Amino acid sequence: MKTRISLFVAVVALSVACAGDDPSADDATDPESTTATTTATEAEPEVDEGSDENSDQGSDEGSEENPEQEAAAEARDVAALVVRQVTDAENFESTRDAYVADLEAQAGIVADREFQPFISFLTFGDPEPPVFIGLTQGSSLAEFQSSADAVGGSDTAAAYFETFDIELFDLLVPLDEDTPTDIADIAVEPGNILEVAWRDLNTYDDLDPAAYAEARDAYLAELATHDGWVAEYQWESAVGSGIVVGMTVYEDQEAFLANATDEEFNNSDIAQAWVGGYPLAGGYAATVIK
């Protein structure tokens, strides 16, 4: 399915296609749970989508286009996830704020969130270059695309897009179709930490959807019993890209670190089946900007 997400077509198309080329640590983490043991935006480019992200799972069906899934997604709120590697730190924040203000003024935009990672789940170090994660909710796939297109050709957008490279861009819907999108409810308490991790289902040879879901669900069920765990959000691509995303919220950095360094859990069969069996394509733990 050919989907116009908005601008920077080539850049985003490339970003979506390559989002999982670098799988290694899985959540050191778990992409969906993502906790370091492991564990969202603005709209931009125009992209010929065919794969589902940027914490990961969703369509347990690889990257083949799924007309029924895409048709159902058309009627649901979508969350645009963009992970940006900043190349112009001096101008990034001011141009981002100007662009987001224009985007939020569009009728189809419901909410916008911003997070700043402090650790990468692939390197277990500081994100380098600096990384910011944006999450923008649209009232439907069509409304989001229309809103993004309305602002995407402006000088404001052009100035903003020149300040970063895209690590991941995708349009997401909750894995559970009965779960509302509501990004305004994610990580809202002071000090909350958000893990965002994604997997690319296209990178797993002979993926068994049932085994994948069983490993994921067992891991997440155990994680939810840990002190400091607040909530889990599972996403899949609304455009069938094969990218699935997991977001885990912790009370604070102390809780996040306690879980990330829990050797007994991280070395358990449950964790190894998930983290080792389905490596991450990328992921971060982040603080909340807005």
C-alpha beads as a LAMMPS data file, in Angstrom:
LAMMPS data file: protein, C-alpha beads

290 atoms
284 bonds

1 atom types
1 bond types

-500.0 500.0 xlo xhi
-500.0 500.0 ylo yhi
-500.0 500.0 zlo zhi

Masses

1 110.0

Atoms # bond

1 1 1 0.000 0.000 0.000
2 1 1 1.278 3.383 -0.978
3 1 1 0.925 5.724 1.929
4 1 1 1.726 9.415 1.897
5 1 1 2.874 10.344 5.312
6 1 1 3.893 13.763 4.342
7 1 1 7.258 15.131 3.455
8 1 1 10.775 14.028 3.155
9 1 1 9.597 11.047 1.264
10 1 1 12.876 9.553 0.386
11 1 1 14.401 10.102 3.801
12 1 1 11.570 8.507 5.665
13 1 1 11.128 5.699 3.241
14 1 1 14.764 4.825 3.712
15 1 1 14.473 5.162 7.468
16 1 1 11.513 2.811 7.679
17 1 1 13.142 0.297 5.402
18 1 1 16.366 0.262 7.395
19 1 1 14.971 0.622 10.893
20 1 1 15.878 -2.901 11.838
21 1 1 19.188 -3.361 10.138
22 1 1 21.009 -3.051 13.347
23 1 1 19.499 -5.577 15.658
24 1 1 21.521 -6.477 18.647
25 1 1 20.540 -5.905 22.157
26 1 1 16.996 -6.753 22.640
27 1 1 15.781 -4.741 25.378
28 1 1 18.619 -5.471 27.107
29 1 1 15.906 -5.074 26.869
30 1 1 12.730 -5.798 25.488
31 1 1 11.348 -3.872 22.743
32 1 1 8.025 -4.093 23.785
33 1 1 8.492 -3.965 27.243
34 1 1 11.579 -2.536 26.748
35 1 1 13.189 -2.282 29.886
36 1 1 16.690 -2.075 29.737
37 1 1 16.342 -5.067 30.411
38 1 1 14.079 -3.257 28.232
39 1 1 11.727 -1.800 26.674
40 1 1 6.814 7.868 20.068
41 1 1 5.818 12.429 17.059
42 1 1 5.817 14.535 14.368
43 1 1 4.820 13.710 10.956
44 1 1 6.935 14.038 8.092
45 1 1 7.761 12.283 4.945
46 1 1 5.937 10.757 2.263
47 1 1 6.664 7.167 2.073
48 1 1 5.754 4.107 0.131
49 1 1 4.954 2.069 3.102
50 1 1 4.823 -1.595 3.259
51 1 1 6.253 -2.539 6.497
52 1 1 5.415 -2.103 10.266
53 1 1 8.188 0.589 15.698
54 1 1 9.579 1.731 16.117
55 1 1 10.125 -1.427 22.761
56 1 1 7.479 -3.837 18.556
57 1 1 5.208 -6.310 17.836
58 1 1 2.087 -5.945 16.490
59 1 1 1.227 -7.620 13.537
60 1 1 2.688 -10.887 14.116
61 1 1 2.864 -11.234 10.422
62 1 1 6.061 -9.922 9.161
63 1 1 6.018 -7.288 6.580
64 1 1 3.528 -8.454 4.129
65 1 1 0.841 -5.953 3.438
66 1 1 -2.351 -6.731 5.244
67 1 1 -5.310 -4.961 3.604
68 1 1 -7.676 -5.826 6.445
69 1 1 -5.254 -4.484 9.058
70 1 1 -4.672 -1.308 7.071
71 1 1 -8.386 -0.756 6.440
72 1 1 -9.135 -1.152 10.143
73 1 1 -6.345 1.267 11.005
74 1 1 -7.853 3.907 8.743
75 1 1 -10.715 4.419 11.202
76 1 1 -8.602 4.484 14.369
77 1 1 -6.501 7.197 15.930
78 1 1 -2.879 6.753 14.929
79 1 1 0.330 7.680 16.717
80 1 1 3.193 8.888 14.550
81 1 1 6.501 7.851 16.067
82 1 1 9.685 9.597 14.991
83 1 1 13.108 8.922 16.457
84 1 1 15.502 11.721 15.462
85 1 1 19.278 11.900 15.678
86 1 1 20.088 15.578 16.063
87 1 1 22.646 16.989 13.639
88 1 1 22.138 20.704 14.421
89 1 1 21.794 21.044 18.184
90 1 1 21.843 24.836 18.029
91 1 1 18.655 25.065 15.964
92 1 1 16.850 21.797 16.644
93 1 1 14.679 22.792 19.594
94 1 1 13.556 26.187 18.259
95 1 1 12.695 24.844 14.806
96 1 1 11.014 21.785 16.304
97 1 1 8.820 23.914 18.560
98 1 1 7.797 26.137 15.631
99 1 1 6.972 23.142 13.452
100 1 1 5.033 21.340 16.167
101 1 1 3.024 24.500 16.900
102 1 1 1.955 24.601 13.243
103 1 1 1.169 20.880 13.287
104 1 1 -0.876 21.065 16.492
105 1 1 -2.975 23.841 14.950
106 1 1 -4.310 21.370 12.385
107 1 1 -7.762 19.898 13.011
108 1 1 -6.602 16.313 12.619
109 1 1 -3.974 16.447 15.380
110 1 1 -5.069 15.288 18.840
111 1 1 -1.893 15.468 20.932
112 1 1 1.877 15.730 20.719
113 1 1 4.522 14.364 23.103
114 1 1 8.297 14.624 23.293
115 1 1 10.869 12.473 25.091
116 1 1 14.642 12.682 25.455
117 1 1 16.598 9.416 25.668
118 1 1 19.452 9.062 28.145
119 1 1 20.529 5.516 27.275
120 1 1 20.576 3.422 24.115
121 1 1 19.571 -0.232 24.359
122 1 1 21.925 -1.121 21.532
123 1 1 25.078 0.451 22.971
124 1 1 24.081 0.764 26.644
125 1 1 25.622 4.215 26.587
126 1 1 24.575 7.808 26.033
127 1 1 22.794 8.328 22.709
128 1 1 25.350 9.752 20.299
129 1 1 24.472 11.957 18.539
130 1 1 21.703 13.259 20.834
131 1 1 18.343 11.621 20.182
132 1 1 14.786 12.900 20.654
133 1 1 11.618 10.850 20.358
134 1 1 8.393 12.453 19.180
135 1 1 4.920 10.994 19.370
136 1 1 1.999 12.685 17.628
137 1 1 -1.592 11.468 17.701
138 1 1 -3.890 11.954 14.727
139 1 1 -7.644 11.361 14.725
140 1 1 -7.237 8.888 11.854
141 1 1 -4.619 7.854 9.327
142 1 1 -6.128 10.111 6.662
143 1 1 -6.527 13.074 9.011
144 1 1 -2.971 12.737 10.228
145 1 1 -1.587 12.606 6.714
146 1 1 -3.706 15.588 5.675
147 1 1 -2.472 17.598 8.659
148 1 1 1.142 16.678 8.006
149 1 1 0.829 17.583 4.358
150 1 1 -0.688 20.951 5.259
151 1 1 2.438 22.033 7.140
152 1 1 5.098 19.895 5.485
153 1 1 5.907 22.213 2.624
154 1 1 6.465 25.320 4.719
155 1 1 9.743 27.111 5.372
156 1 1 9.218 26.273 9.046
157 1 1 9.129 22.564 8.249
158 1 1 12.116 22.783 5.931
159 1 1 14.218 24.509 8.590
160 1 1 13.231 21.897 11.157
161 1 1 13.887 18.870 8.932
162 1 1 17.419 20.035 8.311
163 1 1 18.345 19.700 11.979
164 1 1 18.165 15.904 12.314
165 1 1 18.422 12.518 10.647
166 1 1 15.602 10.023 11.043
167 1 1 16.400 6.776 12.820
168 1 1 12.815 5.521 12.753
169 1 1 9.502 6.817 11.476
170 1 1 6.246 4.894 11.457
171 1 1 2.541 5.312 12.045
172 1 1 1.274 3.122 14.865
173 1 1 -1.926 1.769 16.344
174 1 1 -2.287 -0.202 19.593
175 1 1 -1.642 -3.923 19.153
176 1 1 -4.963 -4.603 20.876
177 1 1 -7.588 -3.043 18.608
178 1 1 -9.822 -2.396 21.618
179 1 1 -7.152 -0.257 23.302
180 1 1 -7.513 3.491 22.705
181 1 1 -4.484 5.400 21.459
182 1 1 -4.508 8.295 23.974
183 1 1 -0.829 9.247 24.012
184 1 1 -1.642 12.062 26.443
185 1 1 -2.013 9.392 29.149
186 1 1 1.474 7.905 28.719
187 1 1 4.107 8.710 31.378
188 1 1 2.331 11.675 32.919
189 1 1 3.617 11.619 36.496
190 1 1 6.673 13.689 37.491
191 1 1 9.861 11.684 37.122
192 1 1 8.370 8.928 34.968
193 1 1 10.748 7.131 32.629
194 1 1 9.577 5.823 29.252
195 1 1 11.243 2.941 27.494
196 1 1 10.673 2.857 23.736
197 1 1 11.940 -0.150 21.808
198 1 1 11.161 -1.560 18.432
199 1 1 11.569 -4.781 16.527
200 1 1 11.369 -5.414 12.821
201 1 1 9.451 -8.599 12.199
202 1 1 10.949 -8.794 8.725
203 1 1 14.345 -9.642 10.202
204 1 1 13.284 -12.897 11.901
205 1 1 13.674 -15.968 9.728
206 1 1 10.689 -18.298 9.692
207 1 1 8.865 -16.293 12.338
208 1 1 6.329 -18.348 14.263
209 1 1 3.662 -15.801 15.330
210 1 1 2.330 -18.018 18.100
211 1 1 5.760 -18.646 19.628
212 1 1 6.641 -14.965 19.282
213 1 1 3.456 -13.847 21.054
214 1 1 3.898 -16.450 23.769
215 1 1 7.455 -15.303 24.546
216 1 1 6.438 -11.639 24.512
217 1 1 3.403 -12.075 26.696
218 1 1 5.230 -14.206 29.256
219 1 1 7.998 -11.610 29.537
220 1 1 5.594 -8.701 29.867
221 1 1 3.442 -10.501 32.421
222 1 1 6.477 -11.068 34.637
223 1 1 7.736 -7.519 34.144
224 1 1 4.382 -6.118 35.260
225 1 1 4.890 -7.659 38.699
226 1 1 8.086 -5.687 39.360
227 1 1 8.283 -2.753 41.748
228 1 1 8.273 0.585 39.957
229 1 1 6.535 -0.714 36.833
230 1 1 3.662 1.598 35.862
231 1 1 2.257 0.613 32.473
232 1 1 2.947 -1.178 29.196
233 1 1 1.925 -0.100 25.690
234 1 1 2.220 -2.373 22.681
235 1 1 1.983 -1.007 19.140
236 1 1 2.012 -2.250 15.576
237 1 1 2.389 -0.394 12.305
238 1 1 -0.805 1.091 10.881
239 1 1 0.671 0.750 7.406
240 1 1 1.923 -2.826 7.517
241 1 1 5.659 -2.098 7.700
242 1 1 6.574 -4.972 10.014
243 1 1 7.736 -2.625 12.778
244 1 1 6.334 -3.328 16.225
245 1 1 6.959 -1.075 19.212
246 1 1 6.875 -1.589 22.951
247 1 1 6.719 1.208 25.501
248 1 1 7.173 0.625 29.216
249 1 1 6.640 3.295 31.860
250 1 1 8.524 3.247 35.174
251 1 1 7.867 5.412 38.223
252 1 1 11.287 7.018 38.058
253 1 1 14.895 6.467 37.078
254 1 1 15.609 4.480 40.216
255 1 1 12.863 2.006 39.341
256 1 1 14.074 1.776 35.754
257 1 1 17.645 1.073 36.839
258 1 1 16.549 -1.509 39.395
259 1 1 14.746 -3.446 36.682
260 1 1 17.520 -2.974 34.144
261 1 1 20.076 -4.442 36.532
262 1 1 17.930 -7.269 37.914
263 1 1 20.250 -10.143 37.017
264 1 1 17.946 -12.862 38.278
265 1 1 15.141 -11.706 35.980
266 1 1 17.386 -10.832 33.040
267 1 1 18.991 -14.271 33.125
268 1 1 15.729 -16.132 33.579
269 1 1 14.375 -18.457 30.909
270 1 1 11.445 -16.087 30.349
271 1 1 13.694 -13.110 29.683
272 1 1 16.153 -15.041 27.558
273 1 1 13.386 -16.517 25.401
274 1 1 12.128 -13.024 24.626
275 1 1 15.223 -10.853 24.619
276 1 1 17.524 -13.427 23.109
277 1 1 15.001 -14.970 20.782
278 1 1 13.781 -11.730 19.216
279 1 1 16.575 -9.131 19.157
280 1 1 15.750 -5.442 19.108
281 1 1 16.170 -3.242 16.082
282 1 1 16.542 -0.225 18.373
283 1 1 15.428 1.306 21.635
284 1 1 15.993 3.896 24.328
285 1 1 15.066 4.841 27.882
286 1 1 13.909 8.457 28.010
287 1 1 12.791 11.268 30.236
288 1 1 9.615 13.223 29.521
289 1 1 9.918 16.655 27.920
290 1 1 6.211 17.180 27.385

Bonds

1 1 1 2
2 1 2 3
3 1 3 4
4 1 4 5
5 1 5 6
6 1 6 7
7 1 7 8
8 1 8 9
9 1 9 10
10 1 10 11
11 1 11 12
12 1 12 13
13 1 13 14
14 1 14 15
15 1 15 16
16 1 16 17
17 1 17 18
18 1 18 19
19 1 19 20
20 1 20 21
21 1 21 22
22 1 22 23
23 1 23 24
24 1 24 25
25 1 25 26
26 1 26 27
27 1 27 28
28 1 28 29
29 1 29 30
30 1 30 31
31 1 31 32
32 1 32 33
33 1 33 34
34 1 34 35
35 1 35 36
36 1 36 37
37 1 37 38
38 1 38 39
39 1 41 42
40 1 42 43
41 1 43 44
42 1 44 45
43 1 45 46
44 1 46 47
45 1 47 48
46 1 48 49
47 1 49 50
48 1 50 51
49 1 51 52
50 1 53 54
51 1 56 57
52 1 57 58
53 1 58 59
54 1 59 60
55 1 60 61
56 1 61 62
57 1 62 63
58 1 63 64
59 1 64 65
60 1 65 66
61 1 66 67
62 1 67 68
63 1 68 69
64 1 69 70
65 1 70 71
66 1 71 72
67 1 72 73
68 1 73 74
69 1 74 75
70 1 75 76
71 1 76 77
72 1 77 78
73 1 78 79
74 1 79 80
75 1 80 81
76 1 81 82
77 1 82 83
78 1 83 84
79 1 84 85
80 1 85 86
81 1 86 87
82 1 87 88
83 1 88 89
84 1 89 90
85 1 90 91
86 1 91 92
87 1 92 93
88 1 93 94
89 1 94 95
90 1 95 96
91 1 96 97
92 1 97 98
93 1 98 99
94 1 99 100
95 1 100 101
96 1 101 102
97 1 102 103
98 1 103 104
99 1 104 105
100 1 105 106
101 1 106 107
102 1 107 108
103 1 108 109
104 1 109 110
105 1 110 111
106 1 111 112
107 1 112 113
108 1 113 114
109 1 114 115
110 1 115 116
111 1 116 117
112 1 117 118
113 1 118 119
114 1 119 120
115 1 120 121
116 1 121 122
117 1 122 123
118 1 123 124
119 1 124 125
120 1 125 126
121 1 126 127
122 1 127 128
123 1 128 129
124 1 129 130
125 1 130 131
126 1 131 132
127 1 132 133
128 1 133 134
129 1 134 135
130 1 135 136
131 1 136 137
132 1 137 138
133 1 138 139
134 1 139 140
135 1 140 141
136 1 141 142
137 1 142 143
138 1 143 144
139 1 144 145
140 1 145 146
141 1 146 147
142 1 147 148
143 1 148 149
144 1 149 150
145 1 150 151
146 1 151 152
147 1 152 153
148 1 153 154
149 1 154 155
150 1 155 156
151 1 156 157
152 1 157 158
153 1 158 159
154 1 159 160
155 1 160 161
156 1 161 162
157 1 162 163
158 1 163 164
159 1 164 165
160 1 165 166
161 1 166 167
162 1 167 168
163 1 168 169
164 1 169 170
165 1 170 171
166 1 171 172
167 1 172 173
168 1 173 174
169 1 174 175
170 1 175 176
171 1 176 177
172 1 177 178
173 1 178 179
174 1 179 180
175 1 180 181
176 1 181 182
177 1 182 183
178 1 183 184
179 1 184 185
180 1 185 186
181 1 186 187
182 1 187 188
183 1 188 189
184 1 189 190
185 1 190 191
186 1 191 192
187 1 192 193
188 1 193 194
189 1 194 195
190 1 195 196
191 1 196 197
192 1 197 198
193 1 198 199
194 1 199 200
195 1 200 201
196 1 201 202
197 1 202 203
198 1 203 204
199 1 204 205
200 1 205 206
201 1 206 207
202 1 207 208
203 1 208 209
204 1 209 210
205 1 210 211
206 1 211 212
207 1 212 213
208 1 213 214
209 1 214 215
210 1 215 216
211 1 216 217
212 1 217 218
213 1 218 219
214 1 219 220
215 1 220 221
216 1 221 222
217 1 222 223
218 1 223 224
219 1 224 225
220 1 225 226
221 1 226 227
222 1 227 228
223 1 228 229
224 1 229 230
225 1 230 231
226 1 231 232
227 1 232 233
228 1 233 234
229 1 234 235
230 1 235 236
231 1 236 237
232 1 237 238
233 1 238 239
234 1 239 240
235 1 240 241
236 1 241 242
237 1 242 243
238 1 243 244
239 1 244 245
240 1 245 246
241 1 246 247
242 1 247 248
243 1 248 249
244 1 249 250
245 1 250 251
246 1 251 252
247 1 252 253
248 1 253 254
249 1 254 255
250 1 255 256
251 1 256 257
252 1 257 258
253 1 258 259
254 1 259 260
255 1 260 261
256 1 261 262
257 1 262 263
258 1 263 264
259 1 264 265
260 1 265 266
261 1 266 267
262 1 267 268
263 1 268 269
264 1 269 270
265 1 270 271
266 1 271 272
267 1 272 273
268 1 273 274
269 1 274 275
270 1 275 276
271 1 276 277
272 1 277 278
273 1 278 279
274 1 279 280
275 1 280 281
276 1 281 282
277 1 282 283
278 1 283 284
279 1 284 285
280 1 285 286
281 1 286 287
282 1 287 288
283 1 288 289
284 1 289 290
